[in-house]
Amino acid sequence: MLRNIQSIAMEDWLHALNASNGTRAKIRNITSAAFRHAIRYGFLPRHEDSNPMKYVRQSAESDLIPTILTKEQVWKIIACLRDPARTMAFLDAFTGLRISELLGLKWSDIDFERSEMNVRRAVVYGIVGHCKSKASKKPVALAPVLAETLRNWRLDTPYNKPDDWVFASTKLNGTKPLTPGMLRKWHLKPAAKEAGVPGKIGWHTFRRTLACLLPTAWTSRPSKSRFDIQPARSRWIYMRKRLPPTNWLRNGNSSTRLFRRRSNPPS
């Protein structure tokens, strides 16, 4: 049966799926790996035609145009949020951490003396696991204003012991971190709407925006491309060793005014 599968038939099947290009590309790659496994263990002959997925064309490029915020829009959204979503958005916007890495933070990961955060785990769909890549585990520089924001949040949250989650769920008595989907639906999207910011706004929007705007903050030159994925990847490795530029963290008046101690956190 495996020997009768044709490349064109698999390509037509992939294109008929109601899925994004990225999902289709992943299905192709996983299926190709299954064929290579079969070839390795002798279930299929060892020649190129035994793996029909090798000839299946499928782009992984997204059809969606990503939303890139301006610095002013970032601040407007943050100003419309309340803690802990506000502190999360602040950290996300000025460190570039993935939402899974933010939710995976514990207070023991925050080194206030050395002004850095140690990313040791990620939380995806409520499951604690490893970070996406080795580069993700590198310490993240913590600017003074970010450190002060975290200290204020630690004073507000009842879950402030070293082994507690930084962004713990009160509904679950602090046993698990908050849910990113809930935070986006009930806090981030309404805040973006209140701030008058158009487009599809999610937690990854902050990370993508930082990757695009950092070159202008450090070099005073605009990026050659509005959104270039490959240079952005290399910038994260470089960025984690450095503090964000002072002019990027400031918004005219002192940014710390937005982060006075607040209560009524989302659960």
C-alpha positions as CSV (number, residue, x, y, z in Angstrom):
1,M,0.0,0.0,0.0
2,L,2.8,2.4,0.9
3,R,4.4,1.8,-2.5
4,N,1.3,2.9,-4.3
5,I,1.3,6.4,-2.9
6,Q,2.1,9.0,-5.5
7,S,3.6,12.4,-4.9
8,I,1.0,14.4,-6.9
9,A,-1.8,12.7,-5.0
10,M,-0.2,13.6,-1.7
11,E,0.3,17.2,-2.9
12,D,-3.3,17.5,-4.0
13,W,-4.5,16.1,-0.6
14,L,-2.3,18.6,1.3
15,H,-3.6,21.5,-0.7
16,A,-7.2,20.4,-0.1
17,L,-6.7,20.6,3.7
18,N,-8.3,23.5,5.5
19,A,-5.1,24.5,7.2
20,S,-2.4,27.1,7.0
21,N,0.8,26.7,4.9
22,G,2.8,26.1,8.0
23,T,0.6,23.3,9.2
24,R,0.6,21.7,5.8
25,A,4.4,21.9,5.6
26,K,4.6,20.2,9.1
27,I,2.3,17.4,7.9
28,R,4.5,16.9,4.8
29,N,7.7,16.8,6.9
30,I,6.3,14.4,9.5
31,T,4.9,12.1,6.7
32,S,8.3,12.2,5.0
33,A,10.0,11.2,8.2
34,A,7.6,8.2,8.5
35,F,8.6,7.1,5.0
36,R,12.3,7.5,5.8
37,H,11.8,5.4,9.0
38,A,10.1,2.7,6.9
39,I,13.0,2.8,4.4
40,R,15.6,2.6,7.2
41,Y,14.0,-0.6,8.7
42,G,13.6,-2.3,5.4
43,F,9.8,-1.9,4.9
44,L,10.5,-0.1,1.7
45,P,13.3,-0.3,-0.9
46,R,16.3,1.9,-0.3
47,H,16.0,4.3,-3.3
48,E,14.7,7.8,-3.8
49,D,11.4,6.9,-5.3
50,S,10.4,5.1,-2.1
51,N,9.7,8.4,-0.4
52,P,7.0,10.2,-2.4
53,M,7.0,13.1,0.0
54,K,10.4,14.1,-1.3
55,Y,8.8,15.5,-4.4
56,V,5.8,17.2,-2.7
57,R,5.9,20.9,-3.0
58,Q,4.5,22.8,-0.1
59,S,5.4,26.3,1.0
60,A,5.6,27.1,4.8
61,E,5.3,30.8,4.2
62,S,2.3,32.4,6.0
63,D,-0.5,34.0,4.0
64,L,-1.2,36.4,6.8
65,I,0.4,39.9,7.0
66,P,1.8,40.2,10.5
67,T,0.8,43.2,12.6
68,I,3.8,45.4,13.5
69,L,3.2,48.0,16.2
70,T,4.8,51.4,16.6
71,K,6.4,52.2,20.0
72,E,3.5,54.6,20.7
73,Q,0.9,51.8,20.0
74,V,2.8,49.4,22.4
75,W,2.6,52.0,25.2
76,K,-1.1,52.7,24.5
77,I,-2.0,49.0,24.8
78,I,0.1,48.6,28.0
79,A,-1.6,51.6,29.5
80,C,-5.0,50.0,29.0
81,L,-4.1,46.8,30.8
82,R,-4.2,45.9,34.5
83,D,-1.9,43.6,36.4
84,P,-0.7,41.0,35.9
85,A,-1.5,41.3,32.2
86,R,0.1,44.8,32.2
87,T,3.3,43.5,33.7
88,M,3.3,40.5,31.3
89,A,2.8,42.8,28.3
90,F,5.6,45.1,29.5
91,L,8.1,42.2,29.8
92,D,6.9,40.7,26.5
93,A,7.3,44.0,24.7
94,F,10.8,44.8,26.0
95,T,12.5,41.4,26.3
96,G,11.0,39.5,23.4
97,L,10.2,36.4,25.5
98,R,7.7,34.0,24.1
99,I,4.4,33.8,26.0
100,S,5.2,30.2,26.9
101,E,8.5,31.4,28.4
102,L,6.9,34.2,30.4
103,L,4.3,31.8,31.9
104,G,7.1,29.4,32.7
105,L,8.9,31.9,34.9
106,K,9.2,31.3,38.7
107,W,10.5,33.9,41.2
108,S,13.6,31.9,41.6
109,D,14.4,32.5,37.9
110,I,14.6,36.3,38.5
111,D,18.0,37.4,39.6
112,F,17.5,41.0,40.8
113,E,21.1,41.3,41.9
114,R,22.6,40.4,38.5
115,S,19.7,42.1,36.7
116,E,18.7,39.1,34.6
117,M,16.1,36.5,34.1
118,N,16.9,32.9,33.6
119,V,14.5,31.1,31.2
120,R,14.5,27.5,32.3
121,R,11.1,26.1,31.1
122,A,8.1,26.8,28.9
123,V,4.4,26.2,29.5
124,V,2.4,25.2,26.5
125,Y,-1.3,24.3,26.8
126,G,-0.8,24.1,30.6
127,I,2.0,21.5,30.3
128,V,5.5,22.4,31.6
129,G,8.2,21.5,29.2
130,H,11.5,22.5,27.7
131,C,12.2,25.8,25.9
132,K,11.9,25.8,22.2
133,S,15.6,26.1,21.5
134,K,19.0,26.2,23.2
135,A,19.3,29.9,22.5
136,S,16.0,30.4,24.4
137,K,17.7,29.3,27.6
138,K,20.2,32.1,27.6
139,P,19.8,34.7,30.4
140,V,17.8,37.7,29.5
141,A,19.1,41.2,30.6
142,L,16.7,42.9,32.9
143,A,16.6,46.7,32.7
144,P,16.1,48.6,36.0
145,V,12.6,49.7,35.1
146,L,11.7,46.1,34.3
147,A,13.2,44.9,37.6
148,E,11.2,47.6,39.5
149,T,8.0,46.5,37.7
150,L,8.6,42.9,38.8
151,R,9.3,43.9,42.3
152,N,6.0,45.8,42.5
153,W,4.1,42.8,41.1
154,R,5.8,40.5,43.6
155,L,4.5,42.8,46.4
156,D,0.9,42.5,45.0
157,T,0.7,38.8,44.2
158,P,0.0,36.3,47.0
159,Y,2.2,33.9,45.2
160,N,5.6,35.4,45.8
161,K,7.8,32.6,47.2
162,P,10.9,31.5,45.2
163,D,9.2,28.4,43.8
164,D,5.9,30.2,42.9
165,W,4.9,31.0,39.4
166,V,5.5,34.7,38.6
167,F,2.1,34.8,36.8
168,A,0.2,32.3,38.8
169,S,-3.5,31.6,38.4
170,T,-5.6,32.5,41.5
171,K,-8.4,30.2,40.4
172,L,-6.0,27.3,40.6
173,N,-4.5,28.5,43.9
174,G,-1.2,29.3,42.3
175,T,-0.6,25.7,41.3
176,K,-0.4,26.6,37.6
177,P,0.3,29.8,35.6
178,L,-2.3,31.8,33.8
179,T,-3.7,30.7,30.5
180,P,-2.5,32.7,27.5
181,G,-5.7,32.3,25.5
182,M,-7.8,33.6,28.4
183,L,-5.4,36.6,28.8
184,R,-5.5,37.4,25.2
185,K,-9.3,37.1,24.9
186,W,-10.3,39.0,28.1
187,H,-7.4,41.4,28.5
188,L,-5.1,41.9,25.5
189,K,-7.7,42.2,22.8
190,P,-10.0,44.6,24.7
191,A,-7.0,46.7,25.6
192,A,-5.9,46.9,22.0
193,K,-9.5,47.9,21.0
194,E,-9.6,50.5,23.8
195,A,-6.3,51.9,22.7
196,G,-7.5,52.2,19.1
197,V,-4.9,49.8,17.7
198,P,-6.1,47.9,14.6
199,G,-5.1,44.5,13.4
200,K,-4.8,41.1,14.9
201,I,-3.0,41.5,18.3
202,G,-1.6,38.6,20.2
203,W,1.3,38.0,22.6
204,H,3.6,37.2,19.7
205,T,2.9,40.7,18.3
206,F,5.1,42.2,20.9
207,R,8.0,39.9,20.2
208,R,7.7,40.5,16.4
209,T,7.5,44.2,16.9
210,L,10.6,44.3,19.1
211,A,12.5,42.3,16.5
212,C,11.6,44.8,13.8
213,L,12.1,48.0,15.8
214,L,15.3,47.1,17.7
215,P,17.7,47.9,14.7
216,T,16.4,51.5,14.7
217,A,16.8,51.8,18.4
218,W,20.4,50.6,18.5
219,T,21.7,51.8,15.1
220,S,19.5,54.8,14.4
221,R,18.9,53.3,11.0
222,P,15.6,51.7,9.8
223,S,15.6,48.0,9.1
224,K,15.9,47.1,5.4
225,S,12.8,44.9,5.7
226,R,9.7,45.7,7.7
227,F,9.6,42.1,8.8
228,D,12.5,39.8,8.0
229,I,12.4,36.5,9.9
230,Q,15.9,35.3,9.4
231,P,17.7,38.5,10.7
232,A,15.2,38.5,13.6
233,R,16.3,35.1,14.7
234,S,19.9,36.1,15.0
235,R,19.0,39.3,16.8
236,W,17.4,37.4,19.6
237,I,20.7,35.6,20.4
238,Y,22.5,39.0,20.3
239,M,19.7,40.8,22.2
240,R,19.6,38.5,25.2
241,K,23.1,39.6,26.2
242,R,22.2,43.3,26.1
243,L,19.8,45.7,27.9
244,P,17.2,47.4,25.6
245,P,18.2,50.9,24.7
246,T,17.0,53.6,27.2
247,N,15.0,55.5,24.6
248,W,13.1,52.3,23.8
249,L,12.0,51.9,27.4
250,R,10.9,55.5,27.9
251,N,7.8,57.1,26.7
252,G,8.3,60.8,27.4
253,N,7.2,60.7,31.0
254,S,8.6,58.1,33.4
255,S,7.3,54.7,32.3
256,T,7.1,53.6,35.9
257,R,4.0,55.7,36.4
258,L,2.1,53.0,34.6
259,F,3.2,50.4,37.1
260,R,2.0,51.5,40.5
261,R,0.9,48.7,42.7
262,R,-2.6,47.5,41.7
263,S,-5.0,44.8,42.8
264,N,-7.8,42.7,41.2
265,P,-5.6,40.5,39.0
266,P,-7.1,38.3,36.4
267,S,-7.3,34.6,37.4
